[in-house]
Amino acid sequence: MKEKTEKRGGAGWCILLGLAALVMFAVLELGKYTLPGWVLTVILLSGFAVLRTRLLAGRPLLLRLGAWCALFALFALILWLSRPPVKPVPAVAGKNGGVTGVVHVAQGDLTGVLTEDGQVEVYAGIPYAQPPVGDLRWREPRPALPWEGVLRADHFAPMSMQSVNSPLFSSLAQIVGYHDYKISLADNYTEPVSEDSLYLNIWKPAGQASDLPVLVYIHGGSLQTGQPWYGDYSGQGLARDGVIVVNMGYRLGIFGFFAHPDLASESPNGTTGNYGLLDQIMALQWVRDNIAAFGGDPDNVTLAGESAGSACVTALCTSPLAKGLFRRVICESSTVTAPEPAHSFRSLEEAYKAGKVTLERFGAGSVEDLRSVSAEKLAGEMTDHHHITVDGWVLPRTPYEACAMGIHNEEAILQGFNRQEAGPFIIFSQADLKSFEGKVRSAFEEPYASRILALYPVSTDEEAREAWADIYTAVLFAYGHRCLERQAVASGIPTYMYHFTKQNGRLGAWHSGELVYFYGNVPDSPLYTGQDHALSETIRQYIVNFMKTGDPNGPGLVPWPAGTGDNMALELGDEVALRPVPYGRLYDILDEMYGYSSGK
């Protein structure tokens, strides 16, 4: 009997040790800990196994529990010793194809790197403005200074200052949200974050070129997070289609959108609150002055963005400072052209109130006092300062008011939204039959709440979930595009509306799910099929045609007519076909609620 008990105890101990090893190795991998951490953990587990076999077997329970506590304490020490270092992200992941020739721009000479197959040249981390630090915090950006020698543009600059999650949290989010986590020791580092982030990146077809269309992309992230090197919108894909792609870092959150009357007073232009937009304008000016050196046509620039990046694009479409810096725009999943933008926008009065609260919270007597606070401490204020405003300089009036007056910097628009934009935003707050009516009534005043409830009668939890997701998608994302289309039609600007509905094993038609298709970065993964790659090819043909001529249509493509305000869109999904947008009747209610008028 004693022998059987000892065998069962030994078997149980082995199972516990195996589970502990699995947890430790999972933490090491998901937390991006370095190779020494793995080696030390193997040694620790091996030593613990020997210790238990030779010294702890049959010992009192309290002693054995103490040994387990010691094991995990030592593991915590190993984690601290092997925490991932901060390293710049290489311009080309993995092995690259060598160094490019020297390119001369206004500030000096630089080289980039080639992709491994030699088809694309990548130039990363090119300064387009002076670092907005110290006394330059919350001031208009200043042109980059010249450099000496040859700049090696082979790594991306740090992402703009923001609060960042731990590698462990980010890995878990990748697994749960994207379903495409890859186990690797090559990414055991953390990406740098800095207030010094005003740099841009360029992807171009390899070799000599001239007069190529140029796409300048503004990344999203609620104007408080994000970085230019994210693979879904990498410029490699479109560069292989024969165009040049540029993106940039710009000031985010409190660094990019903090507003205070004292800042307006010290500005030669009387501006405050739109520093992130001013950064984007300076990047566009740099492109105008220098892109020809890379083979691009400075007179054929398309400005693109997704989510908050698209909100910025639509703001710049009405800014007098951006006039002449681009010809066409691609707007994905957001605008600020509705009478009351759903996000990323606020009045100057609201911005001033938020600025006053921030000064009080830090005990700062002046803006100068706040300039002395470290960037790391200020990064926690991002959620209170991530909104564009009417500052009188970048934006003399709201984009809605400007569009109503016929003010547009763009000559043509390609725009649209995804079928399930709401997905990531309501994942923890979905409606059911019991909560649906309350959610609608808390979001809308009467009589609009009752009218929307009548428009979406629900009798099951599933119907309630779908209805709430549709309402959320329409109000926060789709309706702004509906406004922009009619504003453009009133001004005689061709606008091409899409509705992305393609499902896959990753993001599907959730918010940002279209990015890999638009920019030619659909991965070779079981999560995607040949149909996904074919759809990406079709979409890219539309985009390249649009960049070249302002019209996405071309041989072999389903005809995509310019919008007339009739609520039709080109569905990009399992089929590519012109179909009505599903929110027509809800749009009518929102028009009445917000008092929409196209102006002309």
C-alpha positions as CSV (number, residue, x, y, z in Angstrom):
1,M,0.0,0.0,0.0
2,K,2.8,2.4,0.9
3,E,4.6,1.7,-2.4
4,K,1.4,2.4,-4.3
5,T,0.9,5.7,-2.4
6,E,4.5,6.7,-3.2
7,K,4.0,5.9,-6.9
8,R,0.9,8.0,-7.0
9,G,2.6,10.8,-5.2
10,G,5.5,10.6,-7.6
11,A,3.2,10.6,-10.6
12,G,1.4,13.6,-9.2
13,W,4.6,15.5,-8.5
14,C,5.8,14.8,-12.1
15,I,2.5,16.2,-13.5
16,L,2.8,19.3,-11.3
17,L,6.4,19.9,-12.4
18,G,5.4,19.4,-16.1
19,L,2.6,22.0,-15.6
20,A,5.0,24.4,-13.9
21,A,7.4,24.0,-16.8
22,L,4.7,24.7,-19.4
23,V,3.6,27.8,-17.6
24,M,7.2,29.0,-17.3
25,F,8.0,28.4,-20.9
26,A,4.8,30.1,-22.0
27,V,5.6,33.2,-19.9
28,L,9.2,33.3,-21.4
29,E,7.8,33.1,-24.9
30,L,4.9,35.4,-24.6
31,G,6.9,37.9,-22.6
32,K,9.7,37.9,-25.2
33,Y,12.3,37.0,-22.6
34,T,15.8,36.5,-23.9
35,L,17.6,33.2,-24.5
36,P,19.6,33.2,-21.2
37,G,16.2,33.2,-19.5
38,W,15.3,29.9,-21.2
39,V,18.7,28.4,-20.4
40,L,18.5,29.4,-16.7
41,T,14.9,28.1,-16.5
42,V,15.9,24.7,-17.9
43,I,18.7,24.6,-15.3
44,L,16.3,25.6,-12.5
45,L,13.7,23.0,-13.4
46,S,16.4,20.3,-13.8
47,G,17.9,21.2,-10.4
48,F,14.5,21.2,-8.8
49,A,13.8,17.8,-10.1
50,V,17.0,16.4,-8.7
51,L,16.5,18.1,-5.4
52,R,13.0,16.7,-5.1
53,T,14.1,13.2,-5.9
54,R,17.1,13.1,-3.6
55,L,16.2,15.4,-0.8
56,L,12.5,16.2,-0.6
57,A,10.8,12.9,-1.3
58,G,9.0,11.8,1.8
59,R,9.7,15.1,3.6
60,P,7.1,17.1,5.5
61,L,4.5,18.9,3.4
62,L,5.5,22.3,4.7
63,L,9.1,21.8,3.5
64,R,8.0,20.6,0.0
65,L,5.7,23.7,-0.3
66,G,8.6,25.9,0.7
67,A,10.6,24.3,-2.1
68,W,7.9,25.1,-4.6
69,C,7.8,28.7,-3.4
70,A,11.6,28.9,-3.8
71,L,11.3,27.6,-7.3
72,F,8.9,30.3,-8.4
73,A,10.8,33.0,-6.6
74,L,14.0,32.0,-8.5
75,F,11.9,32.0,-11.7
76,A,10.8,35.6,-11.0
77,L,14.5,36.5,-10.6
78,I,15.3,34.8,-13.9
79,L,12.5,36.9,-15.6
80,W,14.0,40.1,-14.2
81,L,17.5,39.1,-15.4
82,S,16.4,38.1,-18.9
83,R,13.8,40.8,-19.5
84,P,13.7,41.8,-23.2
85,P,16.0,44.7,-24.3
86,V,14.7,47.7,-26.1
87,K,15.9,47.5,-29.8
88,P,15.0,49.5,-32.9
89,V,12.9,47.6,-35.4
90,P,14.8,46.7,-38.6
91,A,13.5,48.2,-41.9
92,V,13.3,44.6,-43.3
93,A,12.4,41.8,-41.0
94,G,14.9,38.8,-41.2
95,K,17.6,38.8,-43.8
96,N,17.7,41.8,-46.1
97,G,19.0,42.0,-49.7
98,G,21.8,44.5,-49.0
99,V,22.3,48.2,-49.0
100,T,20.8,50.6,-51.6
101,G,22.7,53.2,-53.4
102,V,23.1,56.7,-52.0
103,V,20.1,59.0,-52.2
104,H,20.5,62.8,-51.8
105,V,17.7,64.7,-50.1
106,A,17.6,68.3,-48.8
107,Q,19.2,67.4,-45.4
108,G,22.0,65.2,-46.7
109,D,22.8,61.7,-48.1
110,L,21.2,58.4,-47.0
111,T,21.0,54.8,-47.9
112,G,18.3,52.2,-47.3
113,V,18.1,48.4,-47.5
114,L,16.6,46.0,-50.0
115,T,14.1,43.3,-49.2
116,E,15.6,39.8,-49.4
117,D,14.3,39.2,-52.9
118,G,15.8,42.6,-54.0
119,Q,12.4,43.9,-55.3
120,V,11.8,46.7,-52.9
121,E,14.0,49.4,-51.4
122,V,13.2,50.5,-47.9
123,Y,14.4,53.7,-46.3
124,A,13.4,53.9,-42.6
125,G,13.9,56.5,-39.9
126,I,14.4,59.6,-42.0
127,P,14.0,62.8,-40.0
128,Y,11.5,65.2,-41.4
129,A,11.4,67.6,-38.5
130,Q,13.5,68.5,-35.4
131,P,12.8,66.5,-32.3
132,P,9.8,68.1,-30.5
133,V,11.4,67.9,-27.1
134,G,12.3,70.3,-24.4
135,D,11.3,73.8,-25.4
136,L,9.9,72.5,-28.7
137,R,7.3,70.4,-26.9
138,W,3.9,71.8,-27.9
139,R,5.2,74.0,-30.6
140,E,4.8,73.9,-34.4
141,P,7.3,71.4,-35.9
142,R,10.5,72.8,-37.3
143,P,12.2,71.4,-40.5
144,A,14.8,68.7,-39.9
145,L,18.4,69.9,-39.6
146,P,21.1,68.7,-42.1
147,W,23.2,65.8,-41.1
148,E,26.8,64.9,-41.9
149,G,28.0,61.8,-43.7
150,V,25.6,59.2,-45.1
151,L,22.6,58.4,-42.9
152,R,21.9,54.6,-42.7
153,A,18.2,54.5,-42.9
154,D,17.9,50.8,-42.1
155,H,15.9,50.8,-38.8
156,F,12.6,52.4,-37.9
157,A,12.7,55.3,-35.5
158,P,10.9,54.9,-32.1
159,M,7.2,55.0,-32.0
160,S,5.7,58.3,-30.8
161,M,5.4,58.6,-27.0
162,Q,2.5,56.6,-25.7
163,S,1.6,54.1,-23.0
164,V,2.6,50.7,-24.0
165,N,1.4,47.3,-22.9
166,S,3.8,44.6,-21.6
167,P,5.0,42.1,-24.1
168,L,3.0,39.4,-22.3
169,F,-0.2,41.4,-22.6
170,S,0.5,42.2,-26.3
171,S,1.2,38.5,-27.1
172,L,-2.1,37.4,-25.5
173,A,-3.9,40.1,-27.4
174,Q,-2.4,38.8,-30.6
175,I,-3.6,35.3,-29.8
176,V,-7.1,36.3,-28.7
177,G,-7.7,39.1,-31.2
178,Y,-5.7,38.1,-34.3
179,H,-5.3,34.3,-33.9
180,D,-1.9,34.4,-35.7
181,Y,0.7,34.4,-33.0
182,K,4.1,32.9,-34.1
183,I,6.6,31.4,-31.7
184,S,10.0,32.8,-32.4
185,L,13.2,33.8,-30.6
186,A,13.9,36.4,-33.2
187,D,11.5,38.9,-31.7
188,N,12.7,38.8,-28.1
189,Y,13.0,42.5,-27.6
190,T,10.7,45.5,-27.0
191,E,10.1,48.3,-29.5
192,P,11.4,51.7,-28.5
193,V,9.1,54.6,-27.6
194,S,10.2,58.2,-27.6
195,E,9.0,61.8,-27.7
196,D,11.7,62.1,-30.5
197,S,9.7,60.4,-33.2
198,L,9.2,62.7,-36.2
199,Y,10.7,60.5,-38.8
200,L,9.3,59.0,-42.0
201,N,9.7,55.8,-44.0
202,I,9.7,55.1,-47.7
203,W,9.1,51.9,-49.7
204,K,9.8,52.0,-53.5
205,P,10.3,49.6,-56.3
206,A,14.0,48.7,-56.6
207,G,16.1,50.4,-59.2
208,Q,15.9,53.6,-61.2
209,A,12.4,55.1,-61.4
210,S,10.8,58.5,-62.1
211,D,7.4,60.0,-61.8
212,L,5.9,57.1,-59.8
213,P,2.6,57.8,-58.0
214,V,3.1,58.4,-54.2
215,L,0.9,57.2,-51.4
216,V,1.4,58.9,-48.0
217,Y,-0.2,56.9,-45.2
218,I,-1.3,58.1,-41.7
219,H,-1.6,55.3,-39.2
220,G,-4.5,54.9,-36.8
221,G,-4.7,54.2,-33.1
222,S,-7.2,56.7,-31.7
223,L,-4.6,59.5,-32.0
224,Q,-3.0,58.0,-28.8
225,T,-1.3,54.8,-29.9
226,G,0.2,53.2,-33.1
227,Q,3.5,53.1,-35.0
228,P,4.6,53.3,-38.6
229,W,6.2,49.8,-39.0
230,Y,3.1,47.7,-38.4
231,G,3.1,44.9,-40.9
232,D,-0.6,45.1,-42.0
233,Y,0.1,48.5,-43.7
234,S,3.7,48.0,-44.6
235,G,4.5,49.7,-47.9
236,Q,6.2,46.6,-49.3
237,G,3.0,45.3,-50.9
238,L,2.1,48.4,-52.9
239,A,5.7,49.1,-53.8
240,R,5.7,45.7,-55.6
241,D,2.8,47.1,-57.6
242,G,4.9,50.0,-58.9
243,V,4.2,52.9,-56.5
244,I,6.0,54.6,-53.7
245,V,4.6,54.4,-50.2
246,V,5.5,56.8,-47.3
247,N,4.4,56.8,-43.7
248,M,5.4,58.8,-40.7
249,G,5.4,59.1,-36.9
250,Y,3.5,62.0,-35.6
251,R,2.8,63.3,-32.1
252,L,0.1,61.5,-30.3
253,G,-2.2,62.0,-27.3
254,I,-1.2,64.9,-25.0
255,F,2.0,65.5,-27.0
256,G,0.0,66.0,-30.2
257,F,-3.3,67.4,-29.2
258,F,-2.9,69.2,-25.8
259,A,-4.4,72.7,-26.0
260,H,-4.0,75.7,-23.7
261,P,-4.5,79.5,-24.2
262,D,-0.9,80.2,-23.2
263,L,0.4,78.0,-26.0
264,A,-1.8,79.8,-28.5
265,S,-0.4,83.1,-27.2
266,E,3.2,82.1,-27.6
267,S,2.6,80.6,-31.1
268,P,3.4,83.0,-34.0
269,N,0.3,81.6,-35.7
270,G,-1.9,81.6,-32.6
271,T,-2.4,77.8,-32.8
272,T,-2.7,75.2,-30.1
273,G,-4.1,71.7,-30.0
274,N,-3.3,70.3,-33.4
275,Y,0.4,69.6,-33.2
276,G,-0.1,66.1,-34.6
277,L,-1.8,67.5,-37.7
278,L,1.0,70.0,-38.1
279,D,3.5,67.1,-38.0
280,Q,1.6,65.4,-40.8
281,I,1.6,68.6,-42.8
282,M,5.4,68.9,-42.4
283,A,5.8,65.3,-43.5
284,L,3.8,66.1,-46.6
285,Q,6.0,69.1,-47.3
286,W,9.1,67.0,-47.0
287,V,7.6,64.5,-49.5
288,R,6.8,67.4,-51.9
289,D,10.4,68.6,-51.7
290,N,12.3,65.3,-51.7
291,I,10.3,62.4,-53.1
292,A,11.6,63.0,-56.6
293,A,15.0,61.8,-55.4
294,F,13.4,58.4,-54.9
295,G,11.6,58.3,-58.2
296,G,8.3,59.7,-57.0
297,D,6.1,62.4,-58.6
298,P,5.5,65.2,-56.1
299,D,2.5,66.3,-58.1
300,N,0.8,63.0,-57.8
301,V,0.4,62.3,-54.1
302,T,-2.5,60.3,-52.6
303,L,-3.0,60.8,-48.9
304,A,-4.4,57.7,-47.1
305,G,-5.3,56.8,-43.6
306,E,-7.3,54.3,-41.5
307,S,-9.4,54.9,-38.4
308,A,-8.0,58.0,-36.6
309,G,-5.5,58.3,-39.5
310,S,-8.5,58.6,-41.8
311,A,-10.0,61.2,-39.4
312,C,-6.8,63.2,-39.9
313,V,-7.0,62.8,-43.7
314,T,-10.5,64.3,-43.8
315,A,-9.4,67.1,-41.5
316,L,-6.4,67.9,-43.8
317,C,-8.8,67.9,-46.8
318,T,-10.2,71.2,-45.4
319,S,-7.0,72.7,-44.0
320,P,-5.6,75.7,-45.9
321,L,-2.1,74.6,-44.7
322,A,-2.4,71.3,-46.6
323,K,-3.6,72.7,-49.9
324,G,-1.5,71.5,-52.8
325,L,0.3,68.8,-50.9
326,F,-1.8,66.0,-52.2
327,R,-4.4,65.4,-55.0
328,R,-6.4,62.4,-53.9
329,V,-7.4,60.7,-50.6
330,I,-8.2,57.2,-49.4
331,C,-10.3,57.2,-46.2
332,E,-10.8,54.0,-44.3
333,S,-13.2,53.5,-41.4
334,S,-13.5,57.1,-40.1
335,T,-14.0,60.7,-41.0
336,V,-14.5,64.0,-39.0
337,T,-16.9,65.5,-41.6
338,A,-20.2,64.7,-39.9
339,P,-22.0,67.6,-38.1
340,E,-20.9,66.0,-34.8
341,P,-17.9,63.7,-35.5
342,A,-18.3,60.4,-33.5
343,H,-14.7,60.5,-32.3
344,S,-11.3,62.1,-32.6
345,F,-12.7,65.7,-32.6
346,R,-13.7,68.3,-30.0
347,S,-14.3,72.0,-29.7
348,L,-11.5,74.3,-28.7
349,E,-13.4,75.2,-25.5
350,E,-13.5,71.5,-24.6
351,A,-9.8,71.2,-25.4
352,Y,-9.0,74.2,-23.1
353,K,-11.0,72.7,-20.3
354,A,-9.1,69.4,-20.6
355,G,-5.8,71.3,-20.7
356,K,-6.7,73.2,-17.5
357,V,-7.6,69.9,-15.7
358,T,-4.2,68.4,-16.7
359,L,-2.3,71.4,-15.4
360,E,-4.1,71.1,-12.1
361,R,-3.6,67.4,-11.9
362,F,0.2,67.8,-12.2
363,G,0.2,70.8,-9.9
364,A,1.7,72.9,-12.7
365,G,1.3,76.7,-12.5
366,S,2.0,77.2,-16.2
367,V,2.6,75.4,-19.4
368,E,6.4,75.9,-18.8
369,D,6.1,73.9,-15.6
370,L,4.4,71.1,-17.6
371,R,7.1,71.1,-20.2
372,S,9.5,70.1,-17.4
373,V,7.5,66.9,-16.6
374,S,8.9,63.8,-18.1
375,A,7.4,62.3,-21.2
376,E,6.9,59.0,-19.4
377,K,4.7,60.7,-16.8
378,L,2.7,62.6,-19.3
379,A,2.0,59.5,-21.4
380,G,-0.6,58.6,-18.8
381,E,-2.7,61.6,-20.0
382,M,-3.3,60.2,-23.5
383,T,-7.0,59.5,-23.1
384,D,-7.8,63.1,-22.2
385,H,-6.0,64.6,-25.2
386,H,-6.5,62.7,-28.5
387,H,-8.8,65.0,-30.4
388,I,-8.5,67.3,-33.4
389,T,-9.9,70.8,-32.7
390,V,-10.7,74.0,-34.6
391,D,-7.6,76.1,-33.7
392,G,-8.1,78.9,-36.3
393,W,-4.8,78.1,-38.0
394,V,-4.7,74.4,-39.1
395,L,-8.5,74.4,-39.1
396,P,-10.3,77.7,-39.4
397,R,-13.6,76.0,-39.0
398,T,-15.0,72.4,-38.6
399,P,-14.5,70.1,-41.5
400,Y,-18.3,69.8,-41.8
401,E,-18.6,73.6,-42.1
402,A,-15.8,73.8,-44.5
403,C,-17.3,71.0,-46.7
404,A,-20.6,72.8,-46.7
405,M,-18.8,75.9,-48.1
406,G,-17.3,73.7,-50.9
407,I,-13.8,73.8,-49.4
408,H,-11.9,70.6,-50.5
409,N,-8.2,70.1,-51.0
410,E,-8.7,66.7,-52.7
411,E,-9.7,66.0,-56.3
412,A,-11.1,62.5,-55.7
413,I,-12.0,60.3,-52.8
414,L,-11.9,56.5,-52.3
415,Q,-13.5,55.7,-49.0
416,G,-15.5,53.2,-47.0
417,F,-15.8,51.0,-44.0
418,N,-16.0,47.4,-42.8
419,R,-19.1,45.3,-42.1
420,Q,-18.2,44.6,-38.5
421,E,-16.3,47.8,-37.4
422,A,-17.8,47.4,-33.9
423,G,-16.2,44.0,-33.3
424,P,-13.2,45.0,-31.1
425,F,-14.9,47.9,-29.4
426,I,-17.9,46.0,-27.9
427,I,-16.2,42.7,-27.3
428,F,-16.8,43.1,-23.6
429,S,-20.0,45.1,-23.8
430,Q,-22.2,43.2,-26.2
431,A,-26.0,43.6,-26.0
432,D,-28.4,40.8,-25.2
433,L,-32.2,40.8,-25.3
434,K,-32.4,42.1,-21.7
435,S,-29.9,45.0,-22.2
436,F,-30.5,46.1,-25.8
437,E,-33.3,48.6,-25.2
438,G,-31.4,50.2,-22.3
439,K,-28.2,50.6,-24.4
440,V,-30.1,52.3,-27.2
441,R,-32.0,54.6,-24.8
442,S,-28.8,55.6,-23.0
443,A,-27.1,56.3,-26.4
444,F,-29.8,58.3,-28.0
445,E,-32.3,60.9,-26.9
446,E,-36.0,60.8,-27.7
447,P,-37.7,60.6,-30.2
448,Y,-34.7,59.1,-31.9
449,A,-34.2,56.2,-29.4
450,S,-37.7,54.9,-30.0
451,R,-37.4,55.3,-33.7
452,I,-34.2,53.3,-33.7
453,L,-35.7,50.6,-31.5
454,A,-38.6,50.4,-34.0
455,L,-36.0,50.0,-36.8
456,Y,-34.3,47.1,-35.0
457,P,-37.0,44.9,-33.4
458,V,-35.2,42.0,-31.6
459,S,-36.6,38.9,-30.0
460,T,-33.5,36.8,-29.2
461,D,-30.0,37.5,-27.7
462,E,-28.4,36.9,-31.1
463,E,-30.6,39.4,-32.8
464,A,-29.9,41.9,-30.0
465,R,-26.1,41.4,-30.4
466,E,-26.2,41.9,-34.1
467,A,-28.5,44.9,-33.9
468,W,-26.3,46.7,-31.4
469,A,-23.2,45.9,-33.4
470,D,-24.8,47.4,-36.5
471,I,-25.9,50.5,-34.7
472,Y,-22.4,51.0,-33.2
473,T,-20.8,50.4,-36.6
474,A,-23.1,52.9,-38.4
475,V,-22.9,55.7,-35.8
476,L,-19.2,55.6,-35.0
477,F,-17.8,54.7,-38.4
478,A,-20.1,54.4,-41.4
479,Y,-22.2,57.6,-41.0
480,G,-19.2,59.9,-41.4
481,H,-18.5,58.4,-44.8
482,R,-22.1,58.8,-45.8
483,C,-21.8,62.5,-45.0
484,L,-18.5,62.9,-46.8
485,E,-19.9,61.2,-49.9
486,R,-22.8,63.7,-50.2
487,Q,-20.5,66.6,-49.4
488,A,-18.2,65.6,-52.2
489,V,-21.0,65.1,-54.6
490,A,-22.3,68.6,-53.8
491,S,-18.9,70.0,-54.7
492,G,-18.5,67.9,-57.9
493,I,-15.7,65.7,-56.4
494,P,-15.9,62.0,-57.5
495,T,-16.1,59.7,-54.6
496,Y,-15.9,55.9,-54.7
497,M,-17.5,54.1,-51.7
498,Y,-16.6,50.6,-50.6
499,H,-18.1,48.2,-48.0
500,F,-15.5,45.6,-46.9
501,T,-17.2,42.3,-45.8
502,K,-14.6,39.6,-46.3
503,Q,-14.3,37.0,-43.5
504,N,-11.2,35.1,-42.7
505,G,-9.5,33.3,-39.8
506,R,-7.9,36.4,-38.4
507,L,-9.7,39.8,-38.1
508,G,-12.2,39.3,-40.9
509,A,-14.4,42.4,-41.4
510,W,-13.6,43.9,-38.0
511,H,-12.1,47.3,-37.6
512,S,-8.8,47.4,-39.5
513,G,-9.4,44.0,-41.1
514,E,-9.2,45.4,-44.6
515,L,-5.6,46.7,-44.2
516,V,-3.7,43.6,-45.3
517,Y,-5.8,43.5,-48.4
518,F,-5.5,47.1,-49.3
519,Y,-1.7,47.3,-48.9
520,G,-0.8,43.9,-50.3
521,N,0.3,42.2,-47.0
522,V,-2.1,39.2,-46.8
523,P,0.2,36.7,-45.1
524,D,0.9,33.1,-46.3
525,S,-1.0,31.6,-43.5
526,P,-3.8,29.0,-42.9
527,L,-5.9,31.9,-41.7
528,Y,-6.1,33.2,-45.3
529,T,-6.9,31.3,-48.5
530,G,-6.2,31.9,-52.2
531,Q,-9.5,33.8,-52.4
532,D,-8.1,36.3,-49.9
533,H,-5.0,36.8,-52.0
534,A,-7.1,37.2,-55.1
535,L,-9.3,39.8,-53.4
536,S,-6.2,41.7,-52.3
537,E,-5.0,41.7,-55.9
538,T,-8.3,43.2,-57.1
539,I,-8.4,45.9,-54.4
540,R,-4.8,46.9,-55.2
541,Q,-5.6,47.2,-58.8
542,Y,-8.4,49.6,-57.9
543,I,-6.1,51.6,-55.6
544,V,-3.2,51.9,-58.0
545,N,-5.6,53.0,-60.8
546,F,-7.0,55.6,-58.4
547,M,-3.6,56.8,-57.5
548,K,-2.6,57.3,-61.1
549,T,-5.8,58.9,-62.5
550,G,-8.3,59.5,-59.7
551,D,-10.5,56.7,-61.1
552,P,-10.2,53.2,-59.7
553,N,-11.7,51.5,-62.7
554,G,-9.7,49.5,-65.2
555,P,-9.7,46.4,-67.5
556,G,-11.0,43.2,-66.0
557,L,-12.4,44.9,-62.9
558,V,-16.0,45.1,-61.8
559,P,-17.2,48.6,-62.7
560,W,-17.1,51.0,-59.7
561,P,-19.2,54.1,-60.4
562,A,-18.6,57.3,-58.6
563,G,-21.2,57.9,-55.9
564,T,-24.3,60.0,-56.4
565,G,-25.5,60.0,-52.8
566,D,-27.8,57.0,-53.5
567,N,-26.3,54.9,-50.7
568,M,-24.6,52.4,-53.0
569,A,-21.1,50.9,-52.4
570,L,-18.8,48.4,-54.0
571,E,-18.9,45.4,-51.7
572,L,-15.4,43.9,-51.3
573,G,-16.0,40.4,-50.0
574,D,-16.6,36.9,-51.3
575,E,-17.9,38.7,-54.3
576,V,-17.1,42.1,-55.6
577,A,-20.4,43.8,-56.6
578,L,-22.2,47.1,-56.3
579,R,-24.8,46.8,-53.5
580,P,-26.8,49.1,-51.2
581,V,-25.2,49.9,-47.8
582,P,-27.3,48.2,-45.1
583,Y,-27.8,51.3,-42.9
584,G,-29.9,53.5,-45.2
585,R,-32.9,54.0,-42.8
586,L,-30.7,54.5,-39.8
587,Y,-28.8,57.1,-41.8
588,D,-32.0,59.0,-42.3
589,I,-32.6,59.1,-38.5
590,L,-29.0,60.3,-37.9
591,D,-29.4,63.0,-40.5
592,E,-32.4,64.4,-38.7
593,M,-30.8,63.9,-35.3
594,Y,-27.6,65.8,-36.2
595,G,-29.2,68.3,-38.6
596,Y,-27.2,67.3,-41.6
597,S,-27.1,69.4,-44.7
598,S,-24.8,69.1,-47.6
599,G,-24.6,72.8,-47.9
600,K,-24.5,73.5,-51.7
